[in-house]
Amino acid sequence: MIARRKTTTVRAGSVKIGSGAPIVVQSMTKVATTDIARCVRQINRLAAAGCRLVRVAVPRAADTAALAKIVPKVAVPLIADVHFSPARAIEAMEAGAAKIRLNPGNITNRRDILRIIDAAAMHKTAVRIGVNEASIRGTKARDVPPARRTALMLREMTGYIRLFEDRGFTRIVLSAKSSDTVRTIEVNRSIAAAFDYPMHLGLTHAGLPEDARIPSAAVIGALLAEGIGDTIRVSLAGDPVAEAKMAAEILASLHLAGRRRPELIVCPTCGRAEIDVVRLARRVKKAVAGIDKPLRIAVMGCVVNGPGEAADADLAVCAGKNKGFIYRRGRRISIVPEARIIPALLKQLAGL
């Protein structure tokens, strides 16, 4: 098991964030907050997909007013995404946000920051101090050499944290993000070494879903493997439910969370295969798509690794020429013609 870095514990409504609690998956709504009905539906979809926190944008007073109506309609605590307006931060807390996100690059006036801190203390609201490389205070990221950006983000983070600590406020979660994978890893390592607050992981803009899987898994997976990270958000362009599913897959792959649905293990195929393994695997994947059990299913193309994978799977098929050997938890159950492989697997699944 991965040994997680020890942190303080921060409560955002009913959710605990920190090394003493499970890693929290979160996402963000992609519809206008003022469209209350759509926003509520999307939040509920995200909760069903495994999100325990959901963030909403509140750039205008109309958004914080809508937030007050959304909070009682959903079952998960909400985070208000605040960038430029101290008034929106305070309104969001008054509306019932369990946590707010502040960007040190966008709210810089000391008096404004202290007002927000005092309001957060009064409402018992958690605060994520989230530095983005693209909005570093007093400069444009493109004008700073890449080698200096990690240090600059850490400096901005440290200055903000000291204001909160001087006010006696420690209900803090930290994050530092970039669209660059290496710098995101570097700056989060630096923050983890300097502070013991819980940390939120992610990239600022990972890309389209098909392009974002690798950079998101590389950054979040690398840091989690080092024990860094207490809540994660995968940022994708498109449906946020895909973000939640991808985040859950990353956690499950590192044994940091249980799986919510079947895991499909498929051999890479080689010259030994006497059946179209890829086609068979896609048929199996489609057949088990509606199953809500954390099963391990293996589809193998020959006898070299097949029996070994079958022994480690809840259900497996080792395919030969025009036939399949069906295994259930390591024990061979039957040999069936290729056309009967899917029905045979589904029959065994029904008993698991």
C-alpha positions in Angstrom: 0.0 0.0 0.0 1.1 3.6 -0.7 2.0 5.5 2.5 0.2 8.8 2.3 1.9 12.0 3.5 0.6 13.0 6.9 -1.6 16.2 6.8 -4.0 18.1 8.9 -7.7 17.2 8.4 -10.0 19.8 6.9 -13.8 19.5 6.9 -15.8 20.8 4.0 -19.4 20.3 5.2 -19.8 16.5 5.8 -16.6 15.6 3.9 -13.2 15.2 5.5 -10.1 16.1 3.5 -6.6 14.9 4.6 -4.5 11.9 5.1 -6.8 10.6 7.9 -9.7 10.3 5.3 -10.1 8.6 1.9 -8.9 10.6 -1.1 -11.9 12.7 -2.3 -12.9 12.8 -5.9 -14.4 16.1 -7.0 -15.4 17.8 -10.3 -17.0 21.0 -11.5 -20.2 21.8 -13.1 -20.1 22.9 -16.8 -23.4 24.8 -17.0 -24.4 28.3 -15.8 -25.0 28.3 -12.1 -28.0 30.5 -12.6 -29.6 27.7 -14.5 -30.6 26.0 -11.3 -32.4 23.0 -12.6 -29.6 22.0 -15.0 -27.0 22.7 -12.4 -28.7 20.5 -9.8 -29.1 17.7 -12.3 -25.4 17.8 -13.2 -24.4 17.9 -9.5 -26.5 14.8 -8.8 -25.0 13.0 -11.8 -21.5 13.8 -10.5 -22.5 12.5 -7.0 -23.8 9.3 -8.6 -20.5 8.9 -10.5 -18.5 9.1 -7.2 -17.8 12.8 -6.6 -18.0 13.7 -2.9 -17.5 17.4 -3.6 -18.7 19.5 -6.6 -17.5 23.0 -7.5 -19.6 25.7 -9.2 -18.6 29.0 -10.7 -19.9 32.2 -9.1 -18.5 35.1 -11.1 -21.7 37.3 -10.6 -24.0 38.1 -7.7 -26.8 36.3 -9.6 -24.7 33.1 -9.3 -24.3 33.3 -5.5 -28.0 34.0 -5.3 -28.6 30.8 -7.3 -26.1 28.9 -5.2 -28.3 29.5 -2.1 -31.1 27.8 -3.9 -29.0 24.9 -5.2 -27.3 24.0 -1.8 -30.5 22.5 -0.2 -31.4 20.6 -3.4 -28.2 18.4 -3.6 -26.7 15.7 -1.4 -23.0 16.7 -1.7 -21.2 19.8 -0.3 -20.5 22.5 -2.8 -17.4 24.5 -3.5 -17.7 28.1 -4.8 -15.1 28.9 -7.4 -14.0 32.5 -6.7 -11.4 34.4 -8.7 -11.7 38.2 -8.7 -14.4 39.3 -6.3 -14.2 39.3 -2.5 -17.9 40.1 -2.4 -18.7 36.9 -4.3 -16.6 34.9 -1.8 -18.5 36.2 1.2 -21.9 35.9 -0.6 -21.0 32.2 -1.5 -20.3 31.4 2.2 -23.5 33.1 3.2 -25.3 31.0 0.6 -24.0 27.7 2.1 -20.8 26.9 0.2 -18.9 24.3 2.3 -15.7 25.4 0.7 -14.4 28.3 -1.5 -11.6 28.3 -3.9 -9.4 31.5 -3.9 -6.7 32.3 -6.5 -3.8 34.3 -5.0 -3.1 35.7 -8.4 -6.5 37.3 -8.7 -7.4 38.6 -5.2 -4.4 40.5 -3.9 -5.6 43.3 -1.6 -4.7 42.5 2.0 -7.9 44.0 3.4 -10.0 42.0 1.0 -8.2 38.8 1.9 -8.7 39.4 5.7 -12.4 40.0 5.2 -12.7 36.7 3.4 -10.7 34.9 6.2 -12.9 36.4 8.9 -16.1 35.4 7.0 -14.7 31.8 6.5 -14.0 31.5 10.2 -17.5 32.7 11.1 -19.2 30.3 8.7 -16.7 27.4 9.3 -16.0 27.3 5.6 -13.0 25.6 4.2 -10.7 27.5 1.8 -8.6 26.1 -1.1 -5.7 28.4 -1.9 -5.2 27.5 -5.5 -2.3 29.0 -7.4 -2.5 28.7 -11.2 0.7 29.2 -13.3 -1.2 31.4 -15.8 -2.4 33.8 -13.1 0.6 34.4 -11.0 0.4 37.8 -9.3 2.2 40.8 -10.9 3.3 39.0 -14.0 2.3 37.0 -17.0 3.4 33.4 -17.0 4.8 33.7 -20.5 7.2 36.5 -19.3 8.7 34.2 -16.6 11.3 31.6 -17.6 9.9 28.1 -17.1 12.7 27.3 -14.6 11.5 30.1 -12.3 7.8 29.4 -12.4 7.8 26.7 -9.8 9.6 28.9 -7.3 7.3 31.8 -8.1 4.1 29.7 -7.6 5.5 28.5 -4.2 6.3 32.1 -3.2 2.8 33.3 -4.0 1.3 30.3 -2.2 3.5 30.9 0.9 2.6 34.6 1.2 -1.1 33.8 1.1 -0.9 31.0 3.6 0.9 33.3 6.1 -2.0 35.8 6.0 -4.4 33.0 6.9 -2.1 31.6 9.6 -1.5 35.0 11.1 -5.3 35.3 11.5 -5.4 31.9 13.2 -7.2 30.2 10.3 -6.0 26.7 9.3 -9.1 25.2 7.5 -6.9 25.3 4.4 -6.4 23.0 1.3 -3.6 23.8 -1.1 -3.2 23.4 -4.8 -0.9 24.5 -7.5 -1.6 23.8 -11.2 -0.2 24.3 -14.6 -1.0 22.9 -18.0 2.6 21.6 -18.0 2.9 18.1 -16.4 6.5 18.4 -15.1 6.0 21.8 -13.5 2.8 20.6 -11.8 4.6 17.7 -10.3 7.6 19.9 -9.2 5.5 22.6 -7.6 3.3 20.1 -5.7 6.4 18.3 -4.4 7.7 21.6 -3.1 4.4 22.5 -1.4 4.2 19.1 0.2 7.7 19.5 1.6 6.9 23.0 3.0 3.4 22.6 4.5 1.3 19.9 6.2 -2.1 21.0 4.8 -4.2 18.7 2.6 -3.5 19.0 -1.1 -5.8 19.1 -4.1 -4.3 17.7 -7.3 -4.9 18.3 -11.0 -3.9 20.1 -14.2 -5.3 23.4 -15.2 -6.2 22.3 -18.8 -5.7 18.7 -19.6 -7.5 18.8 -22.9 -10.2 16.8 -24.8 -11.0 13.5 -23.1 -9.1 11.4 -25.6 -6.0 13.6 -25.2 -6.2 14.2 -21.4 -6.0 10.7 -20.1 -2.2 10.3 -20.3 -1.2 13.8 -18.8 -3.8 13.5 -16.1 -2.8 10.0 -15.1 0.9 11.0 -15.3 0.6 14.0 -13.0 -2.0 12.7 -10.5 -0.7 9.2 -10.5 3.0 10.2 -10.0 2.1 12.5 -7.0 -0.3 10.0 -5.4 2.3 7.2 -5.7 4.6 9.5 -3.7 1.9 9.8 -1.0 1.0 13.4 -2.1 -2.7 14.3 -2.6 -5.9 14.2 -0.6 -8.5 15.3 -3.2 -8.3 15.2 -7.0 -10.0 16.6 -10.0 -9.3 15.5 -13.6 -10.0 18.5 -15.9 -11.5 17.6 -19.2 -13.3 19.6 -21.9 -16.8 18.1 -22.0 -19.1 16.1 -19.7 -17.8 16.4 -16.1 -19.0 12.8 -15.4 -16.1 11.6 -17.5 -13.8 13.5 -15.1 -15.2 11.6 -12.1 -14.9 8.3 -13.9 -11.3 9.0 -14.9 -10.4 10.1 -11.4 -11.9 6.9 -9.9 -9.9 4.8 -12.3 -6.6 6.5 -11.3 -7.3 5.9 -7.6 -8.3 2.3 -8.2 -5.2 1.6 -10.3 -3.1 2.6 -7.3 -5.2 0.7 -4.8 -6.2 3.9 -3.2 -9.9 3.3 -3.7 -12.1 0.3 -4.6 -13.4 -0.1 -8.1 -17.1 0.7 -8.8 -17.4 -1.5 -11.9 -15.6 -4.3 -13.7 -11.9 -4.1 -14.6 -11.1 -5.6 -18.0 -7.6 -7.2 -18.4 -6.7 -7.9 -22.1 -3.6 -9.5 -23.4 -1.7 -7.3 -26.0 -1.9 -10.2 -28.5 1.0 -11.5 -30.6 1.6 -14.1 -33.2 0.5 -16.9 -30.9 -3.1 -15.7 -31.0 -5.5 -17.8 -33.0 -8.6 -15.6 -32.4 -9.4 -11.9 -32.8 -8.7 -11.0 -29.2 -9.4 -7.3 -29.5 -12.8 -7.9 -31.1 -13.6 -10.4 -28.4 -12.5 -8.0 -25.7 -14.7 -5.3 -27.1 -17.7 -7.6 -27.1 -17.0 -8.6 -23.5 -16.6 -4.9 -22.5 -20.0 -4.1 -24.1 -21.6 -7.1 -22.4 -20.5 -6.1 -18.9 -21.0 -2.4 -19.3 -24.1 -2.3 -17.1 -22.7 -4.4 -14.3 -22.1 -2.4 -11.1 -19.7 -4.8 -9.4 -15.9 -4.4 -8.8 -15.0 -7.6 -10.8 -11.8 -8.4 -12.5 -12.3 -10.0 -16.0 -9.5 -11.3 -18.1 -9.6 -11.8 -21.9 -6.5 -13.7 -23.0 -5.4 -15.0 -26.4 -3.2 -18.0 -25.7 -2.0 -20.3 -23.0 1.3 -18.5 -22.1 -0.2 -15.9 -19.7 -3.8 -16.9 -19.9 -4.0 -19.4 -17.0 -1.9 -17.1 -14.8 -4.2 -14.1 -15.4 -7.2 -16.4 -15.0 -6.0 -17.4 -11.6 -6.0 -13.8 -10.6 -9.4 -12.9 -12.1 -13.0 -13.4 -11.0 -13.8 -14.5 -14.5 -11.6 -15.2 -17.5 -11.6 -16.5 -21.0 -8.4 -18.0 -22.5 -9.2 -18.1 -26.2 -7.9 -20.7 -28.6 -8.7 -21.5 -32.2 -12.5 -21.2 -32.6 -13.0 -21.8 -28.8 -12.7 -20.4 -25.4 -11.6 -21.8 -22.0 -13.8 -20.2 -19.3 -12.3 -19.8 -15.9 -14.1 -18.7 -12.7 -11.8 -17.5 -9.9 -8.9 -19.6 -11.2 -10.8 -22.8 -11.8 -11.6 -23.9 -15.4 -15.4 -24.3 -15.8 -15.9 -25.1 -19.4 -14.7 -25.1 -23.0 -17.2 -23.4 -25.4 -17.2 -22.6 -29.1 -16.2 -19.1 -30.0 -19.8 -18.1 -30.7 -20.8 -19.1 -27.1 -18.0 -17.3 -25.2 -20.1 -14.2 -24.4 -23.2 -16.1 -23.2 -21.0 -18.4 -21.2 -19.3 -15.5 -19.4 -22.6 -13.8 -18.7 -24.0 -17.0 -17.2 -21.0 -17.2 -14.8 -21.2 -13.5 -14.0 -24.8 -13.9 -12.8 -23.5 -16.1 -10.0 -20.7 -13.8 -8.8 
